[in-house]
Amino acid sequence: MESEILEWLRKEMNGFFPATVGIMPPMPVPPSSYEAGRNQYYSTRILKEILREVPADGYKLLGVTEKDLCIPILTYVFGEAQLGGTAAVVSLARLRQEFYGVAPEKALLLERLRKEAFHELGHTFGLIHCTSRECVMYLSNTVVNVDSKGHDFCRHCRVTISSKIGAGR
């Protein structure tokens, strides 16, 4: 994982969430999360490991990985989160242009990462998928969906998160 990417994401989160956002030391992806038949990693098993790493003073913990993620019922996922919980994970694998045989585009990768990181963190605040295509909580089944949805939370989702942050801290 490029530290430059994590630092950029930390700054983006600090600009939105009213909390101190830090970067923890890297943790290994649990070998038990590897699904050999799919050549992917089962995100729910990674979430369980992330939960073990939440600092005592931590509020939410987002894991970012280069590994291609899946769950049993879907071919792949960009990320997974505990609905109303503490932990989430996002994968850069399918957010990278290179995955699709196209030249790398750093700005596009960062934009996609921001959207998916905020989306998964939104789930940790209890948000479900939003019907507004302008909202980061809109469902993304493909990278085209990621690109076409909005950059931020819609008004309704923003108010919901603000109320949860106020109640949870």
C-alpha positions as CSV (number, residue, x, y, z in Angstrom):
1,M,0.0,0.0,0.0
2,E,1.4,3.4,-1.0
3,S,1.6,5.6,2.1
4,E,0.9,8.6,-0.2
5,I,-2.6,7.2,-0.9
6,L,-3.3,6.6,2.7
7,E,-2.2,10.1,3.7
8,W,-4.4,11.6,1.0
9,L,-7.4,9.6,2.2
10,R,-6.6,10.6,5.8
11,K,-6.8,14.3,4.8
12,E,-10.0,13.8,2.9
13,M,-11.6,12.1,6.0
14,N,-10.3,14.8,8.3
15,G,-12.1,17.3,6.1
16,F,-15.4,15.6,6.6
17,F,-15.5,13.7,9.9
18,P,-15.3,15.7,13.1
19,A,-12.7,13.4,14.6
20,T,-9.0,12.9,14.5
21,V,-8.2,10.5,11.6
22,G,-4.9,8.6,11.9
23,I,-3.1,5.9,10.0
24,M,-2.2,2.7,11.8
25,P,0.7,0.4,11.0
26,P,-0.1,-2.1,8.3
27,M,-1.6,-5.4,9.3
28,P,-1.3,-8.6,7.3
29,V,-4.2,-9.9,5.4
30,P,-5.3,-13.0,7.2
31,P,-4.3,-16.2,5.2
32,S,-7.7,-17.7,6.1
33,S,-9.4,-15.0,4.1
34,Y,-8.0,-16.3,0.8
35,E,-10.4,-18.1,-1.5
36,A,-8.2,-20.1,-3.7
37,G,-10.9,-21.1,-6.2
38,R,-11.7,-17.5,-6.9
39,N,-8.2,-16.0,-6.4
40,Q,-9.8,-13.4,-4.1
41,Y,-10.1,-12.6,-0.5
42,Y,-13.2,-13.0,1.6
43,S,-13.8,-9.5,3.0
44,T,-15.9,-10.6,6.0
45,R,-12.9,-12.6,7.4
46,I,-10.7,-9.5,6.9
47,L,-13.3,-7.4,8.8
48,K,-13.1,-9.8,11.8
49,E,-9.3,-9.2,11.9
50,I,-9.7,-5.5,11.6
51,L,-12.1,-5.5,14.6
52,R,-9.3,-7.0,16.7
53,E,-7.1,-4.1,15.9
54,V,-9.5,-1.2,16.9
55,P,-7.6,1.0,19.4
56,A,-9.3,1.5,22.8
57,D,-9.9,5.1,21.9
58,G,-10.9,4.3,18.3
59,Y,-14.4,5.1,17.0
60,K,-14.3,3.6,13.5
61,L,-11.6,1.7,11.7
62,L,-11.3,1.5,7.9
63,G,-8.9,-1.1,6.3
64,V,-7.6,-0.4,2.9
65,T,-6.1,-3.2,0.8
66,E,-4.8,-4.0,-2.6
67,K,-6.4,-7.4,-2.5
68,D,-9.4,-8.2,-4.7
69,L,-12.3,-8.8,-2.3
70,C,-15.4,-11.0,-2.6
71,I,-18.2,-12.4,-0.5
72,P,-19.9,-15.8,-1.3
73,I,-23.0,-14.4,-3.0
74,L,-21.2,-11.8,-5.2
75,T,-18.4,-12.1,-7.8
76,Y,-16.6,-9.2,-6.2
77,V,-17.0,-6.3,-3.8
78,F,-15.3,-2.9,-3.6
79,G,-15.6,-3.1,0.1
80,E,-17.6,-4.3,3.0
81,A,-18.7,-2.8,6.4
82,Q,-20.5,-3.7,9.5
83,L,-23.8,-2.0,9.3
84,G,-24.0,0.3,12.4
85,G,-20.7,-1.2,13.6
86,T,-17.1,-0.2,13.9
87,A,-15.1,-1.7,11.0
88,A,-15.0,-1.5,7.2
89,V,-12.6,-2.5,4.5
90,V,-12.1,-1.2,1.0
91,S,-10.1,-2.7,-1.9
92,L,-8.1,-0.7,-4.4
93,A,-7.9,-3.7,-6.8
94,R,-11.0,-3.0,-9.0
95,L,-10.7,0.7,-8.5
96,R,-7.5,0.8,-10.4
97,Q,-7.6,1.4,-14.2
98,E,-4.9,-1.2,-14.6
99,F,-7.4,-3.9,-13.5
100,Y,-9.3,-3.3,-16.7
101,G,-6.3,-3.2,-18.9
102,V,-6.1,0.6,-19.1
103,A,-3.3,2.9,-18.2
104,P,-3.1,4.1,-14.6
105,E,-4.9,7.3,-13.7
106,K,-4.0,8.4,-10.2
107,A,-6.7,11.2,-9.9
108,L,-9.4,8.7,-10.9
109,L,-8.1,6.1,-8.5
110,L,-8.2,8.6,-5.6
111,E,-11.7,9.8,-6.5
112,R,-12.9,6.2,-6.6
113,L,-11.2,5.4,-3.3
114,R,-12.8,8.5,-1.6
115,K,-16.2,7.5,-2.8
116,E,-15.9,3.9,-1.7
117,A,-14.2,4.7,1.6
118,F,-16.9,7.2,2.5
119,H,-19.6,4.7,1.3
120,E,-18.3,1.9,3.6
121,L,-17.9,4.3,6.5
122,G,-21.4,5.4,5.9
123,H,-22.6,1.8,6.5
124,T,-20.8,1.8,9.8
125,F,-22.9,4.8,10.8
126,G,-26.0,2.7,9.9
127,L,-26.7,4.1,6.5
128,I,-28.1,1.8,3.9
129,H,-27.9,2.3,0.1
130,C,-29.4,5.6,-1.0
131,T,-31.7,6.1,-3.9
132,S,-30.0,9.3,-4.9
133,R,-27.5,8.8,-7.7
134,E,-25.6,11.9,-6.4
135,C,-24.9,10.3,-3.1
136,V,-21.8,8.2,-2.2
137,M,-24.2,5.8,-0.5
138,Y,-25.7,4.9,-3.9
139,L,-25.1,1.2,-4.7
140,S,-22.1,0.5,-6.9
141,N,-22.1,-2.9,-8.6
142,T,-19.5,-1.8,-11.2
143,V,-16.7,0.7,-11.5
144,V,-18.9,2.6,-14.0
145,N,-21.4,3.0,-11.1
146,V,-18.7,4.3,-8.8
147,D,-17.6,6.8,-11.4
148,S,-21.2,8.0,-12.1
149,K,-22.3,8.5,-8.5
150,G,-21.7,11.7,-6.5
151,H,-18.6,12.7,-4.6
152,D,-20.3,13.2,-1.2
153,F,-23.3,12.3,0.9
154,C,-26.7,13.7,0.0
155,R,-28.4,16.0,2.5
156,H,-30.4,13.2,4.1
157,C,-27.4,10.9,4.6
158,R,-25.2,13.7,5.8
159,V,-27.8,14.7,8.5
160,T,-28.1,11.0,9.5
161,I,-24.3,10.7,9.9
162,S,-24.1,14.0,11.8
163,S,-26.8,12.8,14.3
164,K,-24.9,9.5,14.8
165,I,-21.6,11.2,15.3
166,G,-23.2,13.5,17.9
167,A,-24.8,10.6,19.7
168,G,-21.8,8.3,19.5
169,R,-19.0,10.4,20.8
